[in-house]
Amino acid sequence: MARILIIEDNPANVELMAFLLAAYGHTPVSAPDGARGVAAARAERPDLVACDVNLPGMNGFEVLAVLKAEPQLAGVPVLAVTALAMAGDREKVLAAGFDGYISKPIEPESFVAELEAFLAPPPAAAEAPREGERTVLLVDDDPFMLAVLGEMLADEPYRVLSAASGEEALELLRREAVEVILCDQSMPGMSGTEMLSRAATLYPHTVRLMLTGQQDLAGVEAAVHSGVADAHYAKPVSAKSLRECMAEALRRQEARRSL
């Protein structure tokens, strides 16, 4: 289910919204003012933000402007939850860039459904692996590179999953048993080394490889040295080299799993 950030200065409203969201299986996170709401959005990476307009200090319009200006948060729906009820208020809120408008007092019977209408549909379940098939995860924010790498592995006995960001990769890892991760370093939001660091903690048996075209490799080499990444390969990579590195990674994964 979704992680939903409530930015609201009225504790009673927060309590009611959080109760309703939790009852429907969502994870509510709250902040009592605009500045802390922005900080919470950066830290929590919510799936949706429900924001009061009349907040102390930084108001809802200012919160919206900050969130929409940040690449890693620009795609997150932000809904105005407000008591503004004058003629033209709804149009003003939507014209400012809010993705939706919910009036106060909220209707408990419909509040969650109103928010859920703005959530992205859950990703389609990946096809289950066939017997003997190994699962690898490709992570790169360049869709062309993902397509090329996937094509290089198309004739191999692998089930190939792909993710366009570190956040998407971690979500896939929560749902799928992955044996090898091949990850780009330079991605918006979460870098490759940050994603692999989290994967190393959560899924220590998974082999973690980096594939990058960066000239400055200090961060990548540090990740390999510390054990966050198992190996590094440079772009561009040939199909033969990619298949060889995957075969070696799977041998390493089998040995690691047997320990």
N, C-alpha and C positions, 0 to 999 in steps of 0.2 A: 504494500500500500504506500501512500504518499507521505512525505515529510512536509508539513505545512507550517509556515511561520506566521504567527499572529502578532502584529505590531499595534498595540492598543494600551492606552493609559488607564482604562477603567478596569480594576481587578475583577469586578463581577462579570463584566462582559468577557474577559479573558477566560475566566473559570467556566462559563457556559459554553463558549466556543470550543475550548479544549476538551471538555467533557463530551460534547457531541462528536467531535472528530475522532477521539479515542474510541468511542462506542462503535464507530463504523470502521475501526481497524487502522486509522491513520495515526501518524506520529505528530502531535502538536508541539511546536516550539514557540515561545513567546518572548516579547521584549516590550518594556513599558514606555519607550519613547523612540523618536526617529533615529537618533544617533546609535543607540544600542540595537535598534532594528537592523540598520545597515551592517553593523558589526556581526550580528547573528546571521544575516544572510550570507556574508562572506565566509563565516566559519562553518555553517551548517549546510550550505548549498541546497536550499529547500526546493521542492517541486512546485510550490505555489506560495505566494505571499498575500495575506489578507491584511490590509493596512488602513487604519483610521486616517482620516484626512486632517482633523484638528488635533494634532499632537503637540505636546509641549516642546519648545525648542525648535527642532527641525520638523516642519509639518509634512503631511503626507505627500504633497506635490514635490517637495525637495527630496524626500526619500525616493520617490519614483524616479526622479531625474538621475540620482546617483546610481540606482540599481540598473537602469536601462543604459547607462553610459559604460558599464563594466562588461567586457566581452563574455566573461564566464557566467554572468547573471542576466544578461540582456534578454535571453530567451525564456526566462522564468515568468509566468503570468503573475501580474500584480493586480489585485482587485481592491477597489476602494470600498471600505465598509464604513458608512457614514450616516449621520443624522441630517445632513444637508437635505432640505426638502423644498426649497424655493423653486419656482419655475426656472428652468434652464440649468439648475445645478447638476443634474445627471449629464447633460450634454457637455457642460464645462469640464466635469471630471473625465469623461471619455475623450474629449478633445485634448486634454493634457497628456494622454498616453496610457491611462489605466486600461487594462484589458477588460475589466468588467466593473459592475457597480452593484453593491448590495446595501439596502437601506437598513437603518436602525430604527426601532429595535428589531433584531433579527427574528426570523420565524424558525423556531427549533425544528419544526417538521420538515422544512425544505432547505435549511441552511447548508447541510453537507452536500446535498444534491446540487445546489447552486454552485458550490466550489468545485465539485467533481466534474462539472461540465467543462471546466477550463483545464483539466489535467490531461496530459498526453496519454493516449491509450498505452497499456503495457506492451512491451515488445513481444512479438510473436515467439512462442517457444521454439527453441532450436530442435531440429530433428535429432532424435536419440541416436547415439552411436551404434553402428552395427558391430557384431561380434568381432573382436580383434582390431577394431578401428581405434586409432589414437586421436586424442583431441588436442588441437593447438589453437591458440588465440592470437590473432594479429591485431595490433593497436597502432593506429596512425590517423591523424586528422586529415590527411590527404586522401580523398576517395579514389583517385586514380591509382595511388600507390597501393592501397588496399586491394584494388581489383587486380593489379599486376602481380602482387605477391600471392593472392589467392589462385590466380591462373597458373603460376609456377608450381603450385602444390596440388593442382587439380588431379593429376594422374597418380598421386601418391595415396597410400592407404590411410589418409588422415581425414578426420572430421574437422573442417576449418571454420572457426568462428571469427568474427571481426567486430571491432569497436572503434569509434571515431574519437574517443577521448578517454582520459584516465578514469573519469567518473563512470562512464559507460562500461569500461572494462571491469571495474570493481563490482558493478552490479551484475555483470555476466558471471563473474567468478563466484558470486554468492549463489547463483542458480545452477551452474554447470561445473562438472569435474574436469578441469583442464590440466594437461600434463606439461605443456610448454607454452610460454608467453614470449612473443617476439614483439618488442615495443619500440616505437620511435621516442626520441628524447624531447624534441622541441614541439610542444603542443600547447594551445591556449588553455589557461586555467591550471590544471595539474600537469606537471612535467612527467616525463617517462620515469625518471629516477624516483620521484615521489610516489608514483603509482606502484612501481616495483618494490619500493620499501614497504608499503602497506601489504602488498601481496606476499612478501617474504615473511612477514609476521603472521599473517592469517593462513597462508597456504605454503608452509616451508618445503613441502615435497615437490612443488611445481618448479620446473627449470625456467629461469628468467633471463631472457636474452635481449640485448639492445641492438637496434639497427638505426644508424643515424648518419646524416650527411654533414653534420656540424664540423667545423674546423677546430673549434676549441673543445677538446675532449676531456678537460680537467674534471668536470663533474661526472662524466661517464666512467672515466678511469677510477675515480674515487669510489663509485658505486660498485665496480667490479672488485676493487681491492677490499672493500668492506664486506663483500658477500651479498649485497643487495641485488646485484646482477651477476649471473654466472659467466657471461661472456659478452663481447661487443663485436659487432660486424659493421663495416662501412658501406654506405650507399655510394654508387649503385651496386647491386648484387646480382650475380647471374643465377639462372635457374639451377644450374648444377651445384653452385656453391650453397645456395639456399637449401637444397635438398640434402646436401652433405651435412650442413650445420644442424638441420632438423633431426637427421638420423643420429648424429652424435648426442644431441640434446635428449633424445628419447632413451638412448642407452644410459645416459647419466641419470635420468629420472628413474629408470628401473633400479639402478644401483642405489640411489638415494632412498627409494621406497622400501628396499629390502633391509635397510639398516635398522 
